[in-house]
Amino acid sequence: MTTATLSIDLNAIAANWQALNKMTGCDTGAVIKANAYGLGVDRVAPVLAAQGARKFFVAVAEEGVALRRVLGPGPAINVFAGHMPGDADMIRSAALTPMINSVDQMIAHVEALPGHRFGVQLNSGMNRLGMDPAEWAALRDIALAQNPTLIMSHLACADEPNHPMNARQLKTFREMTDGLNVPRSLAATGGIMLGRDYHFDLTRPGIGVYGGLPFADAMPVVTLDVPVIQVREVATGQTVGYGCAWTAPRPTMVATIAAGYADGLIRALGNGATFTHEGRKLPVVGRVSMDLITVDVTSLTEVPEHLQLIGNYQSVDTVAGFAGTIGYEVLTALGARYDRVYVE
């Protein structure tokens, strides 16, 4: 087999959700957008539901429809994008709960689906989605009369515990919602780490469930093993790959492995990244190409059939650091060509 193997530990996903759940004294949902962060909503969602998650969050209505097919009736499926034009039939048929982000969305929702459940998203300072304080003040009584199921907002800097924006957003969210008889949610994974003041009635863990920071104690979820296609000795002064981007400083054994940016391993990985074999770090040399990566394996006495990028020796966040990005991007970019193996 030439394609790389992406192993996904469903038991670790379950354990991570349970660990995050135990940190709170409230209800715990699960963010499962982007096909469960690239890991497969059809396999991940039932595991989380079996652990007790009853409130799920997706980005758009189309994701909600796909999730409803997996979960069946019962669990709440909340849509961050709210009620967009053309969404009414999907929201109705899949029993989705749009998080209303504006006066226009509120009007569209009530007119198209009178009596259908909805939540409200507020802008507490991130300036991305949700109603500003003035907009919410003007619409609040009308929205509350329609019995929203949830009022939520999103923290901008929760992965930085000492960032002053956290306390500022908490204060704003309280000012916008204190005294209202509606469940509230402010914390995703990073917000859970900030403590009980941020938990309110419902938390929405995402990346921590899938093994990423800022949940430093998360169990690893993903292992990525890439087959070695060919090994060659490169003489001193010879170059490797497109653009002659790497020149051998000494005689070097170079392994060419079967993955590249078409598989979500972005070009920014390049020089400075490492693969591993039994804990030994092996540097990438040259550029990441569409289907191939070249790795210096000189330190190995025998080259194995596979080299590992993500696993017990390198987390998704370690790999993200090689490319100057975040674990979210690494996970969601993992391509369709991998042989996905689920561990249960």
C-alpha positions as CSV (number, residue, x, y, z in Angstrom):
1,M,0.0,0.0,0.0
2,T,1.4,3.4,-1.0
3,T,-1.0,5.7,0.7
4,A,-0.2,6.9,4.2
5,T,-2.2,5.4,7.2
6,L,-4.1,7.8,9.4
7,S,-5.0,6.1,12.6
8,I,-7.8,7.7,14.7
9,D,-8.2,6.6,18.3
10,L,-11.9,6.8,19.1
11,N,-11.2,5.7,22.7
12,A,-8.9,8.7,23.1
13,I,-11.6,11.0,21.8
14,A,-14.0,9.6,24.3
15,A,-11.5,10.0,27.2
16,N,-10.7,13.5,26.2
17,W,-14.3,14.5,26.2
18,Q,-14.9,12.9,29.6
19,A,-11.8,14.7,31.0
20,L,-13.0,18.0,29.8
21,N,-16.5,17.3,31.0
22,K,-15.2,16.6,34.5
23,M,-13.5,20.0,34.7
24,T,-16.9,21.7,34.6
25,G,-20.0,21.8,36.8
26,C,-22.3,22.3,33.9
27,D,-23.5,20.6,30.7
28,T,-20.8,19.7,28.1
29,G,-21.4,19.8,24.4
30,A,-19.1,19.0,21.5
31,V,-18.0,21.0,18.5
32,I,-17.9,18.7,15.5
33,K,-17.7,21.1,12.6
34,A,-15.4,20.5,9.6
35,N,-16.2,16.8,9.5
36,A,-15.2,16.4,13.2
37,Y,-12.0,18.4,12.6
38,G,-11.2,16.3,9.6
39,L,-11.5,12.9,11.5
40,G,-14.9,11.8,10.2
41,V,-18.2,12.9,11.7
42,D,-19.8,9.5,11.0
43,R,-17.4,7.8,13.3
44,V,-16.7,10.5,15.9
45,A,-20.2,11.8,16.6
46,P,-21.7,8.5,17.8
47,V,-18.7,8.1,20.2
48,L,-19.4,11.5,21.7
49,A,-23.1,10.9,21.9
50,A,-22.4,7.6,23.7
51,Q,-20.3,9.5,26.3
52,G,-23.2,11.8,27.0
53,A,-22.9,14.7,24.7
54,R,-26.4,15.9,23.8
55,K,-25.6,19.3,22.3
56,F,-23.4,19.5,19.2
57,F,-22.1,22.5,17.2
58,V,-21.4,22.8,13.5
59,A,-20.4,25.7,11.3
60,V,-23.2,25.7,8.7
61,A,-26.6,24.1,8.1
62,E,-25.2,21.6,5.5
63,E,-23.0,20.2,8.2
64,G,-25.9,20.0,10.5
65,V,-27.9,17.9,8.0
66,A,-25.1,15.5,7.7
67,L,-24.7,15.2,11.4
68,R,-28.5,14.6,11.9
69,R,-28.2,11.7,9.5
70,V,-25.5,10.2,11.8
71,L,-27.1,11.0,15.2
72,G,-30.8,10.6,14.4
73,P,-33.4,12.4,16.4
74,G,-32.8,13.7,19.9
75,P,-29.5,15.6,20.3
76,A,-29.5,19.3,19.7
77,I,-27.5,20.4,16.6
78,N,-26.5,24.1,16.8
79,V,-25.4,26.1,13.7
80,F,-22.8,28.8,14.4
81,A,-23.6,30.6,11.0
82,G,-27.2,31.1,12.1
83,H,-30.1,31.2,9.6
84,M,-28.6,32.0,6.2
85,P,-30.7,32.6,3.0
86,G,-31.8,29.2,1.7
87,D,-31.4,27.4,5.0
88,A,-35.0,27.2,6.1
89,D,-35.8,23.7,4.6
90,M,-32.6,22.2,6.1
91,I,-33.2,23.8,9.5
92,R,-36.7,22.5,9.5
93,S,-36.1,19.0,8.1
94,A,-33.0,18.3,10.2
95,A,-34.4,20.0,13.4
96,L,-31.4,22.3,13.6
97,T,-30.9,25.2,16.0
98,P,-29.4,28.2,14.3
99,M,-27.4,30.6,16.4
100,I,-29.0,33.9,15.3
101,N,-26.2,36.5,14.7
102,S,-28.1,39.7,13.6
103,V,-31.5,41.4,13.5
104,D,-31.8,40.4,9.8
105,Q,-31.3,36.7,10.7
106,M,-33.8,37.0,13.5
107,I,-36.4,38.4,11.2
108,A,-35.7,35.8,8.5
109,H,-35.9,33.0,11.0
110,V,-39.2,34.1,12.6
111,E,-40.8,34.7,9.2
112,A,-39.7,31.5,7.6
113,L,-40.0,29.1,10.6
114,P,-42.3,30.6,13.2
115,G,-42.0,28.7,16.5
116,H,-38.9,26.9,15.4
117,R,-36.1,26.7,18.1
118,F,-33.1,29.0,17.8
119,G,-30.2,30.4,19.9
120,V,-28.5,33.7,20.0
121,Q,-24.9,34.5,19.4
122,L,-23.5,37.8,20.9
123,N,-20.4,39.7,20.0
124,S,-18.6,40.2,23.4
125,G,-15.4,41.6,21.7
126,M,-14.1,39.1,19.1
127,N,-15.9,41.1,16.3
128,R,-16.5,38.1,14.2
129,L,-20.0,36.7,14.6
130,G,-22.9,37.8,16.8
131,M,-24.9,40.8,17.8
132,D,-23.1,43.9,19.2
133,P,-24.3,45.2,22.6
134,A,-26.4,47.9,21.1
135,E,-28.0,45.6,18.6
136,W,-28.8,43.1,21.3
137,A,-30.3,45.7,23.6
138,A,-32.7,46.7,20.8
139,L,-33.7,43.1,19.9
140,R,-33.4,41.4,23.3
141,D,-37.0,41.6,24.5
142,I,-38.3,40.5,21.1
143,A,-35.8,37.6,21.0
144,L,-36.6,36.5,24.6
145,A,-40.3,36.4,23.8
146,Q,-39.5,33.7,21.2
147,N,-37.8,31.5,23.9
148,P,-34.2,31.0,22.7
149,T,-32.6,27.8,23.8
150,L,-29.1,29.3,24.3
151,I,-27.2,32.6,24.4
152,M,-23.6,32.2,23.5
153,S,-20.4,34.1,22.7
154,H,-16.9,33.2,21.7
155,L,-13.6,34.0,23.4
156,A,-10.8,35.5,21.2
157,C,-7.8,34.8,23.4
158,A,-8.7,31.8,25.6
159,D,-5.5,30.0,24.7
160,E,-3.6,32.8,26.5
161,P,-4.8,32.6,30.1
162,N,-3.3,35.9,31.1
163,H,-4.5,37.9,28.2
164,P,-6.7,40.8,29.4
165,M,-9.2,40.2,26.6
166,N,-10.5,37.2,28.5
167,A,-11.6,39.2,31.5
168,R,-12.9,42.0,29.3
169,Q,-15.1,39.6,27.3
170,L,-16.3,37.8,30.4
171,K,-17.4,41.2,31.8
172,T,-19.1,42.2,28.5
173,F,-20.9,38.8,28.2
174,R,-22.2,39.1,31.8
175,E,-23.4,42.7,31.2
176,M,-25.3,41.5,28.1
177,T,-26.8,38.4,29.7
178,D,-27.0,38.6,33.5
179,G,-30.5,38.2,34.8
180,L,-31.9,36.4,31.7
181,N,-33.5,33.1,32.2
182,V,-31.8,31.5,29.2
183,P,-28.9,29.0,29.3
184,R,-25.5,30.6,28.5
185,S,-22.3,29.4,26.9
186,L,-19.0,31.2,26.6
187,A,-16.2,28.6,26.8
188,A,-14.8,26.3,24.2
189,T,-11.7,24.2,25.1
190,G,-9.6,27.2,26.1
191,G,-12.4,28.7,28.1
192,I,-12.8,25.5,30.1
193,M,-9.1,25.8,31.0
194,L,-9.8,29.4,32.3
195,G,-12.0,28.1,35.1
196,R,-15.5,28.0,36.4
197,D,-16.2,31.7,35.9
198,Y,-16.2,31.1,32.2
199,H,-18.3,27.9,32.1
200,F,-21.8,29.2,32.7
201,D,-24.5,26.6,31.7
202,L,-22.8,24.8,28.8
203,T,-19.2,24.4,27.5
204,R,-18.4,23.7,23.9
205,P,-15.1,21.7,23.7
206,G,-13.6,21.2,20.2
207,I,-9.9,21.0,19.7
208,G,-9.2,19.5,23.1
209,V,-11.5,16.5,22.3
210,Y,-9.3,15.8,19.2
211,G,-6.0,15.9,21.2
212,G,-4.9,19.5,20.6
213,L,-3.8,22.4,22.7
214,P,-4.6,24.2,24.9
215,F,-5.7,21.0,26.6
216,A,-2.2,19.9,27.4
217,D,-3.2,16.7,29.1
218,A,-5.2,15.4,26.1
219,M,-4.6,11.9,25.0
220,P,-3.2,11.7,21.5
221,V,-5.9,10.9,19.0
222,V,-4.1,10.8,15.6
223,T,-1.2,8.8,14.3
224,L,0.1,9.4,10.8
225,D,2.5,6.8,9.3
226,V,3.8,7.5,5.8
227,P,5.3,4.8,3.5
228,V,8.8,5.0,2.2
229,I,8.9,4.7,-1.6
230,Q,12.6,4.9,-2.2
231,V,15.9,5.5,-0.5
232,R,19.0,6.9,-2.2
233,E,22.5,8.2,-1.2
234,V,23.0,11.8,-2.1
235,A,26.6,12.9,-2.4
236,T,28.1,16.0,-0.8
237,G,27.1,19.1,-2.8
238,Q,24.1,17.5,-4.6
239,T,20.7,19.0,-4.2
240,V,17.3,17.5,-3.4
241,G,13.8,18.4,-4.7
242,Y,12.2,21.4,-6.5
243,G,14.2,24.6,-6.6
244,C,17.4,22.7,-5.4
245,A,16.2,24.0,-2.0
246,W,18.5,21.7,0.0
247,T,22.1,20.8,-0.6
248,A,23.7,17.8,1.1
249,P,26.5,18.9,3.4
250,R,27.8,15.4,3.6
251,P,26.9,12.0,2.0
252,T,23.3,11.6,3.0
253,M,20.8,8.8,2.9
254,V,17.5,10.4,1.7
255,A,14.1,8.6,1.9
256,T,11.3,9.7,-0.4
257,I,7.9,9.1,1.3
258,A,4.4,9.1,-0.1
259,A,2.7,12.2,1.1
260,G,2.7,15.9,0.3
261,Y,0.6,19.0,0.2
262,A,-2.2,17.2,-1.7
263,D,-2.6,15.2,1.5
264,G,-2.8,18.4,3.6
265,L,0.9,18.4,4.6
266,I,1.4,22.0,3.6
267,R,4.6,23.3,1.9
268,A,5.5,25.4,4.9
269,L,6.5,22.2,6.7
270,G,9.7,21.9,4.6
271,N,13.1,22.3,6.1
272,G,13.0,22.2,9.9
273,A,10.2,19.7,10.2
274,T,11.0,16.1,11.4
275,F,9.5,12.7,11.0
276,T,10.3,10.0,13.5
277,H,11.1,6.3,13.8
278,E,10.9,4.7,17.2
279,G,11.5,8.1,18.8
280,R,14.5,9.1,16.6
281,K,13.9,12.5,14.9
282,L,14.6,12.6,11.1
283,P,14.8,16.0,9.4
284,V,12.8,16.8,6.3
285,V,15.2,18.0,3.5
286,G,14.0,20.1,0.6
287,R,10.5,21.2,-0.3
288,V,7.3,19.4,0.4
289,S,5.8,18.6,-3.1
290,M,2.3,17.6,-4.1
291,D,2.8,13.9,-3.4
292,L,6.3,13.4,-2.0
293,I,8.5,14.5,0.9
294,T,12.2,13.8,1.3
295,V,13.7,12.9,4.7
296,D,17.3,12.5,5.9
297,V,17.5,8.9,7.3
298,T,21.3,8.8,7.6
299,S,21.1,8.1,11.3
300,L,19.1,4.9,10.9
301,T,20.9,1.6,10.5
302,E,17.9,0.2,8.6
303,V,15.2,2.2,6.9
304,P,11.7,1.1,7.9
305,E,8.7,0.7,5.6
306,H,7.1,3.8,7.2
307,L,8.1,7.0,8.9
308,Q,5.8,8.7,11.4
309,L,4.8,12.4,11.3
310,I,2.2,12.5,14.1
311,G,2.0,10.2,17.0
312,N,3.4,9.6,20.5
313,Y,6.6,11.4,19.6
314,Q,5.2,14.4,17.8
315,S,1.7,15.9,18.5
316,V,-0.4,17.7,16.0
317,D,0.7,20.9,17.7
318,T,4.4,20.0,17.3
319,V,3.8,19.5,13.6
320,A,1.9,22.7,13.4
321,G,4.8,24.5,14.9
322,F,7.1,23.3,12.1
323,A,4.8,25.2,9.7
324,G,4.2,28.2,11.8
325,T,0.5,27.4,12.1
326,I,-1.9,25.7,14.7
327,G,-3.1,22.2,15.3
328,Y,-6.5,23.0,14.0
329,E,-5.1,23.6,10.5
330,V,-3.1,20.4,10.6
331,L,-6.1,18.3,11.6
332,T,-8.6,19.8,9.2
333,A,-6.2,19.8,6.3
334,L,-5.5,16.0,6.4
335,G,-6.6,14.8,3.0
336,A,-8.9,12.2,1.6
337,R,-6.1,9.9,0.2
338,Y,-5.1,8.5,3.6
339,D,-6.1,5.0,4.6
340,R,-8.2,5.9,7.7
341,V,-8.0,3.3,10.4
342,Y,-10.3,3.7,13.5
343,V,-9.2,2.3,16.8
344,E,-12.0,1.4,19.1
